[in-house]
Amino acid sequence: MIDKETLEKYRLAGRIAAEARDYGASLFKPGVRLLDVAEKVEERIHQKGADIAFPVNISLNEIAAHYTPRNDDKLVFNKGDVAKLDVGAHVDGFIADTALTVEVETNKYTDMIKAADESLKTAIGMIKPGINLSELGKTVQETIKGFGFTPIDNLTGHSLQRYILHSGMSIPSVPDYLNNKRPKVGDVIAIEPFATDGIGHVISGKGSNIYLCEKTIRSKFI
């Protein structure tokens, strides 16, 4: 079980992350640099009293996820872009991970965005201690396919622990019969379905601007 103090920290992190996410999405305009939006979102998280759980991700079009602009990044939004904003905030190590998709000043992909949103709502309604995660993934898949799209099979949700963004449990968007882990009371989970008009499988690009700090070394100066 999660104690009351810990639960409130998770909730506060969630409120701050969600507010920063929505603020960031409101800045998606043609000509605006991705780097400027990322910096403003991270600044907003700090202003609200939380810390950054991971660098802000802004992924455009065929890039499904995990693109973080570098300090010299010149990439800008263009009309018609399908932009995914992924934001993480933490309070005393208790992490909230939230994302949304925005189409920049067009409405060509409204149904695809709705497919992802509806599958998320469905999964949230199903999640409970002991649930078969493969069955949850099957339902997410069926929901997305019902809109005429395909779920991405190798991007998953995940469990979280204090200071650990990905703590070992994967939450699939397709049936995963080898996934024998089941959530229990007190687990914290991020559910992350992706819908696409492509084949439903992503490949890793070159380089990354997201890093994992496994150990902090404190130096003592005399």
N, C-alpha and C positions, 0 to 999 in steps of 0.2 A: 504493500500500500504506500501511496505517496502522502507524506504528512502535509498539514495545512500550509505551513510556511513555504515548503518546496512548491506546492501546487500554485500558490499565489505568484511565486517567481516565474513559473512557466507561463501563467496567464498574463503577467505583466510583459514578459518578453514577447508573447503572442500579440498583444495589443500594439506594442511599439513596432514590431516587425510588419504587421498588417497596415498600420498607418503610414509607415515609411514606404511600403510597397505601393500603396494607392497614390501617395504623393509622387513617387517616381514615375508611375505610369502616366500621370497627368502631364508629365514633361515630354512625352514622346511626340515630337513634332518634326516635320521635315527640316533638315539642316542642323538639328541639334546633335552635338557630339555625344556618343555613348559614354565617353569618359566623364563628361560634365554631369550627366544624370547619375552615374555610379557614385561620384564624389558627393553629390547633393544628398543622395539616399543615405550614404554612410554617415554624413554629417547630421542628418535628421535623427538617426538612431542614437548617436551620441547626445544630441540635444535633449532627447526624451529620457535620458538616464540609463540607457543600456549600452552594451558593447557589441561589436560586430562578430558574428559567429563564423562567417566566411565572407570573402570578398563578393560584392554584388555581381551577379551574373546577368548579362544582357545578351541574349542569343537571337540572331536574326534569321528568319526564313528557313533554309535547309539545315542550319545549325540548330540542333534540337535543344542543347543545354550546355552549361558549363563554360560559356565564353565570358571572360572578364577582361575589360579593356585595360591595356597597359598604360603607363604614364605618358607615352608618346603616341597613343592611339588616335588616329585622325578619322576613324569611321563615324559616319553620321546616319541618322534615320532618313529614310526616303518614303514618300507616299506609297502605300501598298505593302510596306514591310509587315511581316508577321513577327512581332517582337515578344520574346519571353523574358520576364523579369523575375529573378529568383533572389530572395532576400532572407538573410539569417541574422537574428539578434539573440543575445543571451544576457541574462541577469544572474550574476554570480555562478556562471557556468551552465545554467539551465536554458536550453536552446529552443527557439522557435524558428521553424523553417517554412517559408511560405512563398508562393509564386502565382503569377497570373500571365495571361497572354492577351496582347492588345494588337489589333490591326491598325496601322497608322493611316487614318483619314480615308479608309475605304472599307467596304463590307463584303468582300469576296469570300472570306473565310469564316463568316459568322457561324455556319453550321459546324465546322470543324472545332471551333473554340467551344461551342455549346456541347459537342460530343464529349470533350474532355471534362467540362464542368459537370455535366450530368453523371458521368462515370465516377467522378470524385464524390459527388453527393451520395450516389448509390453505395460506394465502398464505405463511406463514413457511417451510413445507416446499418451496414452489415457488421462492422468491426466489433468484436467482443472477445473476452478471454476464451481461449481454446478454439477459436475459429480455424477451419481449414483454409490456409492462405491460397492454396491452389484453386479452391472453389471461389474464393473472393476474386482472384485473377480471372477466372472464367467468366464471372458476372461482369467485371469491368470490360473484358473483351467483347462480350455480347452487347453491352450497352453502346460501346463505341462503334461496333459494326452495324448496329441498328441505325446509325446516322449515315452509314455509307463510307466509314473510314476504318483505319486499321490501328490497333494499339502498337506501341513500340515494345518489343519483347525483351530488350536488354537494357532498358532504363527502368529502374524500380524505385519504389519508396523504401523506407528504412526505419529501423528503430534508432532511438537517441538515448544517450546517457549523459550525465553531467560532464561537460567539456568534450564529449565525444559525439560528433555529428552522425557518423555511421557506426553503429555499435554492434552489428552482426546479423540482425534479422532483415531479410529482404521482403518487400511487399510487392508482389508481381502484378502486372496488368494483363497477364495471360495465364492459362493453366500451367502450373509448375509442380509436376508430380514428385519431383525430387526434393522439394522444399518441405521438410518435415518439422520445421519450427512453428510453434504456435504462440501467439501473444498470451500473456498472463496478466493478472491483476497488477497494476502498477507500472506496466510498460508504457513508454511514450513512443508514438509512431508518427512518421510523416508518410502520408499516402500521396503518390505522385504519378497519376496516370497521364500518358502522352497519347494524343491522337494525331494521325498523319494521313496524308493522301499519297504517301510513298509505300514502300514495301514493308515497313514496320520493323526495321533493324538499323541501328546506327553503327558507324565506325568511328574510331578515335582519330582526331586530327593531330597535327604536329604541335608540340609545345603545350604548356599550361601555365596559367597565372594563378592557380589555386594550389595552396600548399597545406600540408598537415604538420603541425608542430607536435612531435611525439614526446619531446622532453625539453624542459626548460632548465638551463644551467645558470645558476646564480654565481657571478664572479665577485670575489671579495678583494677590494683594493685597499692597500695599506699606505 
